[in-house]
Amino acid sequence: MEIPVSGLMYHSDDSDPMHSHHLYITSWDGRPVHVHEFKGVTSYDVGHEHRYAGTTEPAPSGVQHTHKYFTFTSFNDGHKHQIRGVTGPAIPLPGGGHYHKFNGVTTVDGATPHRHKYSGKTSR
């Protein structure tokens, strides 16, 4: 089964020795796709908290959907954590648009191994 996909790819600057390209999908099977930004602060555990921010993976517009997300927390207390998950379904806003709720726990890291809880709402 073939699904038509369109998008664009751009080369990042050469300042990163691990050189990468970014792929942005703009339509999937003829439907436009979209992303949401997310950010927040983790729970306060083992004497500290972490900040995080990212952009969800693309999802189709105009149908019920969720988004995958992935990011790293800020580097605090000598370590960082990974955040990864899937948002809840779209929650409509009056006047159009929608947002998604997300929550979970970070990976276990740190000199004293621990994890943090996080939760929030995506951008519109």
Phi and psi in degrees as a GROMACS rama.xvg file:
@    title "Ramachandran Plot"
@    xaxis  label "Phi"
@    yaxis  label "Psi"
@TYPE xy
-101.425  135.849  GLU-2
-120.164  118.737  ILE-3
-67.5542  129.948  PRO-4
-128.596  137.326  VAL-5
-128.427  157.436  SER-6
175.823  -161.798  GLY-7
-144.855  154.712  LEU-8
-129.945  140.302  MET-9
-134.481  151.759  TYR-10
-88.5227  130.456  HIS-11
-72.5849  166.327  SER-12
-64.6706  164.371  ASP-13
-85.3105  12.6023  ASP-14
-74.5322  -16.5743  SER-15
-95.2706  118.828  ASP-16
-65.2722  -16.1314  PRO-17
-93.4026  16.0113  MET-18
13.5185  129.362  HIS-19
-145.519  166.686  SER-20
-121.315  150.674  HIS-21
-114.312  131.5  HIS-22
-109.454  125.873  LEU-23
-117.449  114.25  TYR-24
-84.2817  129.546  ILE-25
-106.621  -21.543  THR-26
-149.664  149.052  SER-27
-133.42  118.765  TRP-28
55.1107  39.1032  ASP-29
81.7607  -2.82416  GLY-30
-104.828  139.514  ARG-31
-66.2622  150.637  PRO-32
-114.597  164.794  VAL-33
-148.2  166.549  HIS-34
-131.537  168.132  VAL-35
-131.912  149.434  HIS-36
-88.7923  152.339  GLU-37
-143.326  150.738  PHE-38
-162.857  164.324  LYS-39
171.99  -168.664  GLY-40
-128.457  135.033  VAL-41
-73.0554  174.114  THR-42
-65.1298  158.98  SER-43
-91.7723  110.815  TYR-44
-138.312  147.259  ASP-45
50.8337  38.6857  VAL-46
80.6059  13.6695  GLY-47
-160.976  171.352  HIS-48
-135.819  172.205  GLU-49
-132.45  151.14  HIS-50
-100.924  155.734  ARG-51
-150.256  156.764  TYR-52
-159.547  150.876  ALA-53
-174.178  -174.151  GLY-54
-128.147  135.488  THR-55
-68.8822  166.063  THR-56
-73.4178  156.188  GLU-57
-64.2963  152.297  PRO-58
-144.855  157.996  ALA-59
-65.675  150.05  PRO-60
-94.732  153.87  SER-61
81.5974  1.51877  GLY-62
-135.148  159.677  VAL-63
-64.3612  136.4  GLN-64
-159.93  169.073  HIS-65
-129.747  172.166  THR-66
-129.945  141.598  HIS-67
-81.8717  151.301  LYS-68
-142.348  155.457  TYR-69
-159.038  136.196  PHE-70
-164.404  173.352  THR-71
-110.254  149.685  PHE-72
-77.7681  172.249  THR-73
-64.4206  159.139  SER-74
-89.1333  104.664  PHE-75
-130.722  147.525  ASN-76
54.0836  34.2183  ASP-77
79.4118  15.3002  GLY-78
-160.721  171.669  HIS-79
-135.676  168.257  LYS-80
-126.893  161.057  HIS-81
-100.647  140.568  GLN-82
-120.571  131.406  ILE-83
-154.906  143.806  ARG-84
175.403  -164.177  GLY-85
-130.471  132.611  VAL-86
-67.8079  167.964  THR-87
-75.6373  177.526  GLY-88
-66.1247  164.481  PRO-89
-62.1574  136.615  ALA-90
-113.682  110.967  ILE-91
-62.3367  147.079  PRO-92
-109.011  145.192  LEU-93
-58.8047  135.256  PRO-94
85.938  3.41097  GLY-95
107.739  164.282  GLY-96
81.7852  179.351  GLY-97
-161.957  170.24  HIS-98
-140.748  174.418  TYR-99
-131.715  146.559  HIS-100
-92.8996  151.694  LYS-101
-145.475  154.072  PHE-102
-165.929  162.596  ASN-103
168.164  -161.667  GLY-104
-129.566  149.155  VAL-105
-75.8676  172.699  THR-106
-67.9894  163.866  THR-107
-87.9037  122.167  VAL-108
-149.931  176.72  ASP-109
103.413  159.826  GLY-110
-60.1784  -39.127  ALA-111
-101.709  100.458  THR-112
-54.0396  128.563  PRO-113
-159.884  170.737  HIS-114
-134.668  167.275  ARG-115
-124.817  152.374  HIS-116
-90.2911  153.588  LYS-117
-148.561  155.683  TYR-118
-163.807  160.03  SER-119
174.017  -167.465  GLY-120
-126.863  142.017  LYS-121
-74.7376  170.231  THR-122
-68.2473  170.665  SER-123
